[in-house]
Amino acid sequence: MLRCWCFLIVSIFTTFNLALADDKLKLAIGAPGNWDTCVPEVGVRAGIFKKYGLDIETLYTNGGGETMQAVISGSLDIGIAAGTAATMAAYVKGAPVRILLGGTTGTEDLFWYVPADSSIKSFSEIGGKTIAYSTNGASTHTTVLALLDHFKIKAQPVATGAAAVTLTQAMSHQIDVGWASPPFGLKQARDGEIRILAHGSDAPSTRDQTVRVHIVNAQTLASRPDVIKRFAQAYRESLAYLYSTPQGLQIYADYAKVDLDLAKRIRDEFEPLPTMDPDHVSGIEAITKDAIDFKILQKPLTPEELKGLIVIPPRS
């Protein structure tokens, strides 16, 4: 009889603990350390996602293209910083992907550079040279195409992976022109090891575009709407914490392994808060035009398609 009671008590406590367990979400995020992708990590370290009953598991990718593929496949639930144009293209082809939150508006944070010993002195001199972007469909891909189109230069875009990997390739002259996003490349630029040739925003069409978005697998969204809504709430709170508290900035500095002064520079010079608005996807017409020009999209999405694609939860 005692054994039966013990078994019953254990079963009750097991059921109770399972009921209290946090909901797990698997995230795909471009290479670690970037400011624009750091919000989930800051929120996890600050205990914000835990407060919303979420257990975040992260897989790092080489860029937005890989991030989107991981979400489309269903192996991961949410993707941080996927290319907007590529997401639109995947959606109209029937891929199970939706835009959950806005990511980054504008491309001031992206820049292209050469090693200090390169013979290339300006962006106008890269004709016939190789120029890096991260992965197919990433914002670096559409931005480099926009730069080449704006300056009427014929160069060879090459997918080189994440910024840290690209830096190695650029410094060893495997690629002529590298790409980077803070914090990567800033120390090298400050120390005179590289020369910045262009910022993404030098292509006017990209300045007001939400070039990166956070995406969710459609099946996950349909089957776990409350969990996804809590993720959106926790993300917004984590973003506010990052920008409004010294603790948030320090967490980023520790995470990215940069000093606090560099973290402040990244925030204030490259990624001010308005560029990270999670509640809007801006510049749809400009995004669409570039996507069609670069043969990412065949035609604009209809209003009904855009409504089905962009599912940003309202603030509670």
C-alpha positions in Angstrom: 0.0 0.0 0.0 2.8 2.3 0.9 4.5 1.6 -2.4 1.3 2.6 -4.2 1.1 5.9 -2.3 4.8 6.6 -3.1 4.1 5.9 -6.8 1.1 8.2 -6.8 3.0 11.1 -5.1 5.9 10.8 -7.6 3.4 10.8 -10.5 1.7 13.9 -9.1 5.0 15.8 -8.7 6.2 14.7 -12.2 3.0 15.9 -13.8 3.2 19.2 -11.8 6.8 19.8 -12.9 6.0 19.1 -16.5 3.1 21.5 -16.3 5.6 24.2 -15.0 8.3 23.5 -17.6 9.2 26.3 -19.9 8.1 26.1 -23.5 11.2 25.4 -25.7 11.8 27.4 -28.9 14.6 26.7 -31.3 16.2 29.7 -32.9 18.4 30.1 -36.0 20.7 33.1 -35.7 23.4 34.4 -38.0 27.0 34.1 -36.6 27.3 35.2 -33.0 28.4 38.7 -31.9 26.5 40.9 -34.3 24.5 43.7 -32.7 21.4 43.2 -34.9 21.1 39.5 -33.9 22.0 39.8 -30.2 18.6 40.6 -28.7 17.6 37.0 -27.9 20.9 36.3 -26.3 20.7 39.5 -24.2 17.1 38.6 -23.2 18.1 35.1 -22.2 21.1 36.3 -20.1 18.9 38.9 -18.5 16.2 36.3 -17.6 13.5 38.0 -19.7 12.6 35.0 -21.8 12.5 32.9 -18.7 10.0 35.3 -17.2 7.8 34.6 -20.2 8.1 30.9 -19.6 10.4 30.3 -22.6 13.4 28.1 -23.0 15.5 29.4 -25.9 17.9 27.0 -27.8 20.1 28.7 -30.4 21.8 27.4 -33.5 24.2 29.8 -35.2 24.3 30.0 -39.0 26.5 31.7 -41.6 23.8 34.2 -42.6 20.2 34.9 -43.5 20.0 32.4 -46.3 20.9 29.5 -44.0 18.7 30.9 -41.3 15.7 30.9 -43.5 16.3 27.4 -44.8 16.5 26.1 -41.2 13.1 27.6 -40.4 11.5 26.5 -43.7 12.7 22.9 -43.1 10.9 22.9 -39.7 14.1 21.9 -37.8 14.0 25.3 -36.1 11.1 27.4 -35.1 12.2 31.0 -35.4 14.9 32.7 -37.5 16.6 35.9 -36.5 17.7 38.4 -39.3 16.6 36.7 -42.5 16.7 38.7 -45.7 13.3 40.4 -46.3 13.3 40.0 -50.1 14.3 36.3 -49.9 11.6 35.7 -47.3 9.0 37.3 -49.6 10.2 35.1 -52.5 10.1 31.9 -50.4 6.6 32.7 -49.2 5.1 33.2 -52.7 6.6 29.9 -53.7 4.6 28.2 -50.9 7.4 27.9 -48.3 6.0 27.6 -44.7 7.5 30.9 -43.5 6.0 34.1 -42.0 7.5 37.4 -40.9 7.0 37.5 -37.1 8.8 40.8 -36.3 10.7 43.5 -38.1 14.5 43.3 -37.9 16.8 46.0 -39.2 15.8 49.0 -41.3 18.5 50.5 -43.4 22.0 49.2 -44.2 24.4 51.6 -42.5 25.6 48.7 -40.3 26.9 46.8 -43.4 30.2 47.8 -44.9 32.6 46.5 -47.5 36.4 46.8 -47.1 39.8 45.8 -48.4 43.0 44.9 -46.5 45.3 47.9 -46.0 47.8 46.5 -48.5 45.2 46.1 -51.3 45.8 48.1 -54.5 42.1 48.9 -54.5 41.7 52.5 -53.2 38.0 53.1 -53.8 34.7 51.2 -54.5 34.9 52.5 -58.1 38.0 50.3 -58.6 36.5 46.9 -57.9 35.3 46.2 -61.5 36.2 42.6 -62.3 37.1 41.8 -58.7 35.4 39.5 -56.2 33.2 41.0 -53.6 31.8 39.2 -50.6 28.3 38.7 -49.2 27.3 36.1 -46.5 24.7 33.7 -48.0 22.3 33.7 -50.9 19.1 35.6 -50.0 20.7 37.4 -47.0 20.5 41.2 -46.7 24.2 41.3 -47.5 23.4 39.7 -50.9 20.7 42.1 -51.9 22.7 45.1 -50.6 25.9 44.2 -52.5 23.7 43.9 -55.7 22.2 47.3 -54.9 25.6 48.8 -54.5 26.9 47.4 -57.7 23.8 48.5 -59.5 23.9 52.0 -58.0 27.6 52.6 -58.9 27.2 50.8 -62.3 30.1 48.4 -61.5 30.5 44.9 -62.7 32.2 42.8 -60.1 31.8 39.1 -59.0 29.7 38.7 -55.8 30.8 35.6 -53.9 29.1 34.0 -50.9 31.8 33.9 -48.1 29.8 33.1 -45.0 29.7 35.1 -41.7 31.7 38.3 -41.1 34.4 36.6 -39.1 35.0 34.0 -41.7 35.0 36.6 -44.4 37.6 38.7 -42.6 40.0 35.7 -42.7 39.4 35.3 -46.4 39.8 39.0 -47.2 43.0 39.4 -45.1 44.5 36.3 -46.9 43.4 37.7 -50.3 41.1 34.8 -51.1 38.5 37.5 -51.7 39.2 41.0 -53.0 36.6 42.9 -51.1 35.2 41.7 -47.8 31.9 42.5 -46.0 31.3 43.1 -42.3 28.8 44.2 -39.7 29.6 45.5 -36.2 31.5 44.5 -34.2 33.5 42.7 -36.9 36.0 44.8 -38.8 35.7 47.9 -36.6 38.9 47.1 -34.6 40.8 46.4 -37.8 39.5 49.6 -39.4 40.5 51.6 -36.3 44.0 50.0 -36.3 44.5 50.7 -40.0 44.5 47.0 -41.0 41.6 47.5 -43.4 40.1 50.3 -45.4 36.3 50.7 -45.6 35.2 51.3 -49.2 31.5 51.6 -48.9 28.5 51.3 -46.5 25.3 49.6 -47.5 23.5 52.9 -47.2 25.6 54.3 -50.1 23.0 52.6 -52.2 20.1 55.0 -51.7 17.3 52.5 -52.3 18.3 50.5 -49.2 18.2 53.3 -46.7 14.6 53.1 -45.6 14.1 49.4 -46.3 13.6 46.8 -43.5 16.3 44.6 -45.0 16.2 41.9 -42.3 13.2 40.4 -40.5 12.6 37.8 -37.9 10.7 34.8 -39.3 8.7 31.9 -37.9 7.8 28.5 -39.3 4.2 28.5 -40.3 3.4 25.2 -38.6 4.9 26.4 -35.4 2.9 29.6 -35.6 -0.3 27.6 -36.2 0.2 25.0 -33.5 1.7 27.2 -30.8 0.3 30.7 -31.2 0.5 31.6 -27.5 4.1 30.6 -27.3 5.0 32.6 -30.4 3.1 35.6 -29.0 5.1 35.4 -25.7 8.3 35.2 -27.7 7.4 38.5 -29.5 6.6 40.1 -26.1 9.9 38.9 -24.6 11.8 40.0 -27.7 10.4 43.6 -27.4 11.2 43.7 -23.7 14.8 42.4 -24.4 15.3 45.1 -27.1 14.2 47.8 -24.7 16.5 46.4 -22.0 19.4 46.4 -24.4 19.0 50.1 -25.4 17.8 51.6 -22.1 19.9 50.0 -19.4 23.6 49.9 -18.7 23.2 46.2 -17.8 21.9 45.4 -21.3 24.8 47.1 -22.9 27.2 45.3 -20.7 25.6 41.9 -21.5 26.1 42.6 -25.2 29.8 43.6 -24.6 30.4 40.4 -22.7 28.6 38.3 -25.3 30.4 39.9 -28.3 33.7 40.0 -26.4 34.2 43.8 -27.1 34.9 46.6 -24.7 32.1 48.8 -23.5 33.2 51.9 -25.5 33.0 49.8 -28.7 29.6 48.5 -27.7 28.4 52.1 -27.2 29.8 53.1 -30.6 28.0 50.2 -32.3 24.7 51.2 -30.7 24.9 54.9 -31.3 26.7 55.1 -34.7 25.6 52.0 -36.5 22.4 50.7 -34.9 20.4 53.4 -33.2 17.1 52.2 -31.8 14.8 53.3 -34.7 16.7 51.0 -37.0 15.6 48.0 -34.9 11.9 48.6 -34.8 10.2 45.1 -34.4 6.7 46.4 -35.1 7.0 47.4 -38.8 8.3 46.3 -42.1 9.2 49.5 -44.0 9.9 50.2 -47.6 7.9 47.3 -49.1 7.7 49.0 -52.5 11.5 49.6 -52.6 12.2 46.1 -51.4 10.0 44.7 -54.1 11.5 46.8 -56.8 15.0 45.7 -55.9 13.9 42.1 -55.6 12.4 42.1 -59.0 15.4 44.0 -60.5 17.8 41.4 -59.0 15.5 38.5 -60.1 14.7 37.4 -56.5 11.0 38.1 -57.1 9.1 37.8 -60.4 6.3 40.2 -59.5 5.0 42.2 -56.4 3.1 40.4 -53.7 -0.6 41.2 -53.7 -2.1 43.0 -50.6 -3.6 39.6 -49.6 -0.3 37.9 -49.9 1.4 40.6 -47.8 -1.3 40.3 -45.2 -0.7 36.5 -45.0 3.1 36.9 -44.9 3.5 39.6 -42.2 1.9 38.4 -39.0 3.5 40.8 -36.4 1.6 40.3 -33.1 0.2 43.5 -31.6 1.8 44.8 -28.5 -0.2 43.8 -25.4 
